[in-house]
């Protein structure tokens, strides 16, 4: 059983890291200047893609954590 706890802890840490990435992306998007509209739009689009991928990974972490809880 200790192995499950280690994996759960690792998943929780990964989830926390991904949540920090999402928060950073949101802050970056909110703080962008309107110096070059086209570049800004491309950057926001890329940040949105990264945010979506991070949220997908967070969901996966949550599902794995839940599965591990059921196993324990």
PDB file as gemmi writes it, atoms N, CA and C in Angstrom:
CRYST1    1.000    1.000    1.000  90.00  90.00  90.00 P 1                      
ATOM      1  N   UNK A   1       0.792  -1.206   0.000  1.00  0.00           N  
ATOM      2  CA  UNK A   1       0.000   0.000   0.000  1.00  0.00           C  
ATOM      3  C   UNK A   1       0.844   1.285   0.000  1.00  0.00           C  
ATOM      4  N   UNK A   2       2.051   1.300   0.590  1.00  0.00           N  
ATOM      5  CA  UNK A   2       2.815   2.549   0.602  1.00  0.00           C  
ATOM      6  C   UNK A   2       3.097   3.062  -0.808  1.00  0.00           C  
ATOM      7  N   UNK A   3       3.234   2.144  -1.760  1.00  0.00           N  
ATOM      8  CA  UNK A   3       3.498   2.563  -3.138  1.00  0.00           C  
ATOM      9  C   UNK A   3       2.357   3.434  -3.654  1.00  0.00           C  
ATOM     10  N   UNK A   4       1.116   3.066  -3.371  1.00  0.00           N  
ATOM     11  CA  UNK A   4      -0.029   3.862  -3.801  1.00  0.00           C  
ATOM     12  C   UNK A   4       0.040   5.271  -3.215  1.00  0.00           C  
ATOM     13  N   UNK A   5       0.425   5.358  -1.955  1.00  0.00           N  
ATOM     14  CA  UNK A   5       0.534   6.670  -1.306  1.00  0.00           C  
ATOM     15  C   UNK A   5       1.609   7.520  -1.983  1.00  0.00           C  
ATOM     16  N   UNK A   6       2.727   6.894  -2.364  1.00  0.00           N  
ATOM     17  CA  UNK A   6       3.790   7.629  -3.043  1.00  0.00           C  
ATOM     18  C   UNK A   6       3.312   8.135  -4.398  1.00  0.00           C  
ATOM     19  N   UNK A   7       2.615   7.287  -5.121  1.00  0.00           N  
ATOM     20  CA  UNK A   7       2.105   7.675  -6.433  1.00  0.00           C  
ATOM     21  C   UNK A   7       1.068   8.779  -6.276  1.00  0.00           C  
ATOM     22  N   UNK A   8       0.191   8.627  -5.291  1.00  0.00           N  
ATOM     23  CA  UNK A   8      -0.835   9.644  -5.054  1.00  0.00           C  
ATOM     24  C   UNK A   8      -0.193  10.982  -4.714  1.00  0.00           C  
ATOM     25  N   UNK A   9       0.848  10.944  -3.888  1.00  0.00           N  
ATOM     26  CA  UNK A   9       1.549  12.169  -3.527  1.00  0.00           C  
ATOM     27  C   UNK A   9       2.197  12.797  -4.767  1.00  0.00           C  
ATOM     28  N   UNK A  10       2.824  11.975  -5.591  1.00  0.00           N  
ATOM     29  CA  UNK A  10       3.458  12.478  -6.819  1.00  0.00           C  
ATOM     30  C   UNK A  10       2.415  13.088  -7.758  1.00  0.00           C  
ATOM     31  N   UNK A  11       1.254  12.443  -7.872  1.00  0.00           N  
ATOM     32  CA  UNK A  11       0.194  12.967  -8.730  1.00  0.00           C  
ATOM     33  C   UNK A  11      -0.331  14.296  -8.189  1.00  0.00           C  
ATOM     34  N   UNK A  12      -0.457  14.380  -6.892  1.00  0.00           N  
ATOM     35  CA  UNK A  12      -0.920  15.612  -6.262  1.00  0.00           C  
ATOM     36  C   UNK A  12       0.071  16.754  -6.499  1.00  0.00           C  
ATOM     37  N   UNK A  13       1.350  16.452  -6.384  1.00  0.00           N  
ATOM     38  CA  UNK A  13       2.377  17.460  -6.630  1.00  0.00           C  
ATOM     39  C   UNK A  13       2.359  17.905  -8.086  1.00  0.00           C  
ATOM     40  N   UNK A  14       2.200  16.946  -8.986  1.00  0.00           N  
ATOM     41  CA  UNK A  14       2.131  17.275 -10.422  1.00  0.00           C  
ATOM     42  C   UNK A  14       0.920  18.149 -10.711  1.00  0.00           C  
ATOM     43  N   UNK A  15      -0.204  17.795 -10.118  1.00  0.00           N  
ATOM     44  CA  UNK A  15      -1.431  18.573 -10.298  1.00  0.00           C  
ATOM     45  C   UNK A  15      -1.225  20.007  -9.805  1.00  0.00           C  
ATOM     46  N   UNK A  16      -0.597  20.152  -8.645  1.00  0.00           N  
ATOM     47  CA  UNK A  16      -0.339  21.479  -8.092  1.00  0.00           C  
ATOM     48  C   UNK A  16       0.551  22.291  -9.040  1.00  0.00           C  
ATOM     49  N   UNK A  17       1.579  21.643  -9.591  1.00  0.00           N  
ATOM     50  CA  UNK A  17       2.457  22.317 -10.547  1.00  0.00           C  
ATOM     51  C   UNK A  17       1.714  22.760 -11.792  1.00  0.00           C  
ATOM     52  N   UNK A  18       0.835  21.906 -12.285  1.00  0.00           N  
ATOM     53  CA  UNK A  18       0.052  22.246 -13.478  1.00  0.00           C  
ATOM     54  C   UNK A  18      -0.912  23.393 -13.180  1.00  0.00           C  
ATOM     55  N   UNK A  19      -1.489  23.392 -11.984  1.00  0.00           N  
ATOM     56  CA  UNK A  19      -2.389  24.489 -11.605  1.00  0.00           C  
ATOM     57  C   UNK A  19      -1.622  25.811 -11.548  1.00  0.00           C  
ATOM     58  N   UNK A  20      -0.375  25.755 -11.111  1.00  0.00           N  
ATOM     59  CA  UNK A  20       0.461  26.957 -11.090  1.00  0.00           C  
ATOM     60  C   UNK A  20       0.729  27.453 -12.510  1.00  0.00           C  
ATOM     61  N   UNK A  21       0.944  26.524 -13.426  1.00  0.00           N  
ATOM     62  CA  UNK A  21       1.145  26.894 -14.830  1.00  0.00           C  
ATOM     63  C   UNK A  21      -0.099  27.588 -15.371  1.00  0.00           C  
ATOM     64  N   UNK A  22      -1.272  27.022 -15.088  1.00  0.00           N  
ATOM     65  CA  UNK A  22      -2.531  27.607 -15.560  1.00  0.00           C  
ATOM     66  C   UNK A  22      -2.688  29.010 -14.984  1.00  0.00           C  
ATOM     67  N   UNK A  23      -2.413  29.173 -13.693  1.00  0.00           N  
ATOM     68  CA  UNK A  23      -2.517  30.500 -13.072  1.00  0.00           C  
ATOM     69  C   UNK A  23      -1.555  31.486 -13.723  1.00  0.00           C  
ATOM     70  N   UNK A  24      -0.331  31.038 -13.992  1.00  0.00           N  
ATOM     71  CA  UNK A  24       0.651  31.898 -14.647  1.00  0.00           C  
ATOM     72  C   UNK A  24       0.210  32.307 -16.039  1.00  0.00           C  
ATOM     73  N   UNK A  25      -0.381  31.384 -16.777  1.00  0.00           N  
ATOM     74  CA  UNK A  25      -0.872  31.690 -18.126  1.00  0.00           C  
ATOM     75  C   UNK A  25      -1.970  32.736 -18.047  1.00  0.00           C  
ATOM     76  N   UNK A  26      -2.893  32.559 -17.107  1.00  0.00           N  
ATOM     77  CA  UNK A  26      -3.980  33.532 -16.956  1.00  0.00           C  
ATOM     78  C   UNK A  26      -3.428  34.912 -16.629  1.00  0.00           C  
ATOM     79  N   UNK A  27      -2.457  34.974 -15.733  1.00  0.00           N  
ATOM     80  CA  UNK A  27      -1.845  36.255 -15.378  1.00  0.00           C  
ATOM     81  C   UNK A  27      -1.140  36.880 -16.573  1.00  0.00           C  
ATOM     82  N   UNK A  28      -0.459  36.040 -17.334  1.00  0.00           N  
ATOM     83  CA  UNK A  28       0.266  36.538 -18.515  1.00  0.00           C  
ATOM     84  C   UNK A  28      -0.706  37.103 -19.539  1.00  0.00           C  
ATOM     85  N   UNK A  29      -1.808  36.393 -19.777  1.00  0.00           N  
ATOM     86  CA  UNK A  29      -2.801  36.875 -20.738  1.00  0.00           C  
ATOM     87  C   UNK A  29      -3.410  38.189 -20.270  1.00  0.00           C  
ATOM     88  N   UNK A  30      -3.694  38.275 -18.973  1.00  0.00           N  
ATOM     89  CA  UNK A  30      -4.298  39.492 -18.429  1.00  0.00           C  
ATOM     90  C   UNK A  30      -3.355  40.682 -18.481  1.00  0.00           C  
ATOM     91  N   UNK A  31      -2.055  40.427 -18.414  1.00  0.00           N  
ATOM     92  CA  UNK A  31      -1.093  41.516 -18.376  1.00  0.00           C  
ATOM     93  C   UNK A  31      -0.505  41.900 -19.720  1.00  0.00           C  
ATOM     94  N   UNK A  32      -0.969  41.280 -20.784  1.00  0.00           N  
ATOM     95  CA  UNK A  32      -0.374  41.563 -22.097  1.00  0.00           C  
ATOM     96  C   UNK A  32      -0.719  42.982 -22.555  1.00  0.00           C  
ATOM     97  N   UNK A  33       0.273  43.629 -23.132  1.00  0.00           N  
ATOM     98  CA  UNK A  33       0.100  44.978 -23.657  1.00  0.00           C  
ATOM     99  C   UNK A  33      -0.414  44.895 -25.097  1.00  0.00           C  
ATOM    100  N   UNK A  34      -1.020  45.955 -25.558  1.00  0.00           N  
ATOM    101  CA  UNK A  34      -1.566  45.991 -26.910  1.00  0.00           C  
ATOM    102  C   UNK A  34      -0.578  46.663 -27.865  1.00  0.00           C  
ATOM    103  N   UNK A  35       0.710  46.294 -27.754  1.00  0.00           N  
ATOM    104  CA  UNK A  35       1.745  46.901 -28.584  1.00  0.00           C  
ATOM    105  C   UNK A  35       1.633  46.444 -30.031  1.00  0.00           C  
ATOM    106  N   UNK A  36       1.477  45.156 -30.230  1.00  0.00           N  
ATOM    107  CA  UNK A  36       1.377  44.611 -31.576  1.00  0.00           C  
ATOM    108  C   UNK A  36       0.222  43.616 -31.547  1.00  0.00           C  
ATOM    109  N   UNK A  37      -0.907  44.028 -32.051  1.00  0.00           N  
ATOM    110  CA  UNK A  37      -2.137  43.251 -31.932  1.00  0.00           C  
ATOM    111  C   UNK A  37      -2.003  41.843 -32.513  1.00  0.00           C  
ATOM    112  N   UNK A  38      -1.377  41.710 -33.682  1.00  0.00           N  
ATOM    113  CA  UNK A  38      -1.254  40.401 -34.319  1.00  0.00           C  
ATOM    114  C   UNK A  38      -0.399  39.448 -33.475  1.00  0.00           C  
ATOM    115  N   UNK A  39       0.726  39.935 -32.988  1.00  0.00           N  
ATOM    116  CA  UNK A  39       1.596  39.113 -32.152  1.00  0.00           C  
ATOM    117  C   UNK A  39       0.864  38.757 -30.863  1.00  0.00           C  
ATOM    118  N   UNK A  40       0.153  39.715 -30.306  1.00  0.00           N  
ATOM    119  CA  UNK A  40      -0.600  39.480 -29.071  1.00  0.00           C  
ATOM    120  C   UNK A  40      -1.643  38.385 -29.277  1.00  0.00           C  
ATOM    121  N   UNK A  41      -2.366  38.441 -30.376  1.00  0.00           N  
ATOM    122  CA  UNK A  41      -3.392  37.430 -30.659  1.00  0.00           C  
ATOM    123  C   UNK A  41      -2.774  36.037 -30.803  1.00  0.00           C  
ATOM    124  N   UNK A  42      -1.651  35.944 -31.495  1.00  0.00           N  
ATOM    125  CA  UNK A  42      -0.973  34.654 -31.657  1.00  0.00           C  
ATOM    126  C   UNK A  42      -0.507  34.123 -30.306  1.00  0.00           C  
ATOM    127  N   UNK A  43       0.041  35.018 -29.472  1.00  0.00           N  
ATOM    128  CA  UNK A  43       0.526  34.603 -28.158  1.00  0.00           C  
ATOM    129  C   UNK A  43      -0.637  34.138 -27.294  1.00  0.00           C  
ATOM    130  N   UNK A  44      -1.727  34.864 -27.286  1.00  0.00           N  
ATOM    131  CA  UNK A  44      -2.895  34.473 -26.493  1.00  0.00           C  
ATOM    132  C   UNK A  44      -3.428  33.133 -26.980  1.00  0.00           C  
ATOM    133  N   UNK A  45      -3.457  32.923 -28.288  1.00  0.00           N  
ATOM    134  CA  UNK A  45      -3.922  31.642 -28.834  1.00  0.00           C  
ATOM    135  C   UNK A  45      -3.031  30.501 -28.330  1.00  0.00           C  
ATOM    136  N   UNK A  46      -1.722  30.708 -28.383  1.00  0.00           N  
ATOM    137  CA  UNK A  46      -0.779  29.677 -27.915  1.00  0.00           C  
ATOM    138  C   UNK A  46      -0.946  29.443 -26.415  1.00  0.00           C  
ATOM    139  N   UNK A  47      -1.097  30.513 -25.646  1.00  0.00           N  
ATOM    140  CA  UNK A  47      -1.304  30.375 -24.208  1.00  0.00           C  
ATOM    141  C   UNK A  47      -2.599  29.626 -23.910  1.00  0.00           C  
ATOM    142  N   UNK A  48      -3.626  29.882 -24.708  1.00  0.00           N  
ATOM    143  CA  UNK A  48      -4.897  29.158 -24.531  1.00  0.00           C  
ATOM    144  C   UNK A  48      -4.714  27.665 -24.791  1.00  0.00           C  
ATOM    145  N   UNK A  49      -3.905  27.329 -25.802  1.00  0.00           N  
ATOM    146  CA  UNK A  49      -3.632  25.921 -26.093  1.00  0.00           C  
ATOM    147  C   UNK A  49      -2.884  25.260 -24.941  1.00  0.00           C  
ATOM    148  N   UNK A  50      -1.872  25.941 -24.426  1.00  0.00           N  
ATOM    149  CA  UNK A  50      -1.090  25.398 -23.317  1.00  0.00           C  
ATOM    150  C   UNK A  50      -1.979  25.240 -22.093  1.00  0.00           C  
ATOM    151  N   UNK A  51      -2.826  26.231 -21.844  1.00  0.00           N  
ATOM    152  CA  UNK A  51      -3.740  26.169 -20.703  1.00  0.00           C  
ATOM    153  C   UNK A  51      -4.681  24.975 -20.823  1.00  0.00           C  
ATOM    154  N   UNK A  52      -5.222  24.752 -22.021  1.00  0.00           N  
ATOM    155  CA  UNK A  52      -6.133  23.619 -22.238  1.00  0.00           C  
ATOM    156  C   UNK A  52      -5.407  22.286 -22.006  1.00  0.00           C  
ATOM    157  N   UNK A  53      -4.182  22.177 -22.493  1.00  0.00           N  
ATOM    158  CA  UNK A  53      -3.409  20.948 -22.286  1.00  0.00           C  
ATOM    159  C   UNK A  53      -3.131  20.729 -20.798  1.00  0.00           C  
ATOM    160  N   UNK A  54      -2.779  21.795 -20.085  1.00  0.00           N  
ATOM    161  CA  UNK A  54      -2.510  21.679 -18.653  1.00  0.00           C  
ATOM    162  C   UNK A  54      -3.778  21.261 -17.908  1.00  0.00           C  
ATOM    163  N   UNK A  55      -4.912  21.826 -18.297  1.00  0.00           N  
ATOM    164  CA  UNK A  55      -6.177  21.457 -17.651  1.00  0.00           C  
ATOM    165  C   UNK A  55      -6.517  19.994 -17.932  1.00  0.00           C  
ATOM    166  N   UNK A  56      -6.227  19.512 -19.129  1.00  0.00           N  
ATOM    167  CA  UNK A  56      -6.439  18.092 -19.440  1.00  0.00           C  
ATOM    168  C   UNK A  56      -5.565  17.211 -18.548  1.00  0.00           C  
ATOM    169  N   UNK A  57      -4.309  17.628 -18.354  1.00  0.00           N  
ATOM    170  CA  UNK A  57      -3.408  16.854 -17.500  1.00  0.00           C  
ATOM    171  C   UNK A  57      -3.871  16.899 -16.043  1.00  0.00           C  
ATOM    172  N   UNK A  58      -4.390  18.052 -15.598  1.00  0.00           N  
ATOM    173  CA  UNK A  58      -4.927  18.156 -14.239  1.00  0.00           C  
ATOM    174  C   UNK A  58      -6.084  17.180 -14.073  1.00  0.00           C  
ATOM    175  N   UNK A  59      -6.955  17.127 -15.058  1.00  0.00           N  
ATOM    176  CA  UNK A  59      -8.089  16.201 -15.014  1.00  0.00           C  
ATOM    177  C   UNK A  59      -7.592  14.759 -14.918  1.00  0.00           C  
ATOM    178  N   UNK A  60      -6.579  14.439 -15.698  1.00  0.00           N  
ATOM    179  CA  UNK A  60      -6.007  13.093 -15.654  1.00  0.00           C  
ATOM    180  C   UNK A  60      -5.434  12.797 -14.268  1.00  0.00           C  
ATOM    181  N   UNK A  61      -4.734  13.782 -13.685  1.00  0.00           N  
ATOM    182  CA  UNK A  61      -4.188  13.612 -12.329  1.00  0.00           C  
ATOM    183  C   UNK A  61      -5.314  13.349 -11.337  1.00  0.00           C  
ATOM    184  N   UNK A  62      -6.391  14.110 -11.444  1.00  0.00           N  
ATOM    185  CA  UNK A  62      -7.516  13.938 -10.528  1.00  0.00           C  
ATOM    186  C   UNK A  62      -8.147  12.558 -10.684  1.00  0.00           C  
ATOM    187  N   UNK A  63      -8.281  12.089 -11.916  1.00  0.00           N  
ATOM    188  CA  UNK A  63      -8.845  10.764 -12.155  1.00  0.00           C  
ATOM    189  C   UNK A  63      -7.936   9.678 -11.575  1.00  0.00           C  
ATOM    190  N   UNK A  64      -6.630   9.848 -11.760  1.00  0.00           N  
ATOM    191  CA  UNK A  64      -5.678   8.871 -11.235  1.00  0.00           C  
ATOM    192  C   UNK A  64      -5.697   8.870  -9.707  1.00  0.00           C  
ATOM    193  N   UNK A  65      -5.740  10.059  -9.105  1.00  0.00           N  
ATOM    194  CA  UNK A  65      -5.830  10.151  -7.653  1.00  0.00           C  
ATOM    195  C   UNK A  65      -7.083   9.452  -7.134  1.00  0.00           C  
ATOM    196  N   UNK A  66      -8.175   9.676  -7.812  1.00  0.00           N  
ATOM    197  CA  UNK A  66      -9.444   9.063  -7.415  1.00  0.00           C  
ATOM    198  C   UNK A  66      -9.363   7.543  -7.517  1.00  0.00           C  
ATOM    199  N   UNK A  67      -8.783   7.062  -8.600  1.00  0.00           N  
ATOM    200  CA  UNK A  67      -8.632   5.614  -8.782  1.00  0.00           C  
ATOM    201  C   UNK A  67      -7.738   5.026  -7.694  1.00  0.00           C  
ATOM    202  N   UNK A  68      -6.689   5.739  -7.353  1.00  0.00           N  
ATOM    203  CA  UNK A  68      -5.786   5.252  -6.306  1.00  0.00           C  
ATOM    204  C   UNK A  68      -6.480   5.224  -4.946  1.00  0.00           C  
ATOM    205  N   UNK A  69      -7.315   6.211  -4.677  1.00  0.00           N  
ATOM    206  CA  UNK A  69      -8.072   6.207  -3.414  1.00  0.00           C  
ATOM    207  C   UNK A  69      -8.966   4.984  -3.314  1.00  0.00           C  
ATOM    208  N   UNK A  70      -9.576   4.635  -4.429  1.00  0.00           N  
ATOM    209  CA  UNK A  70     -10.447   3.451  -4.429  1.00  0.00           C  
ATOM    210  C   UNK A  70      -9.646   2.176  -4.211  1.00  0.00           C  
ATOM    211  N   UNK A  71      -8.394   2.161  -4.686  1.00  0.00           N  
ATOM    212  CA  UNK A  71      -7.533   0.987  -4.529  1.00  0.00           C  
ATOM    213  C   UNK A  71      -7.066   0.801  -3.094  1.00  0.00           C  
ATOM    214  N   UNK A  72      -6.900   1.927  -2.397  1.00  0.00           N  
ATOM    215  CA  UNK A  72      -6.313   1.860  -1.038  1.00  0.00           C  
ATOM    216  C   UNK A  72      -7.285   1.337  -0.053  1.00  0.00           C  
TER     217      UNK A  72                                                      
END                                                                             
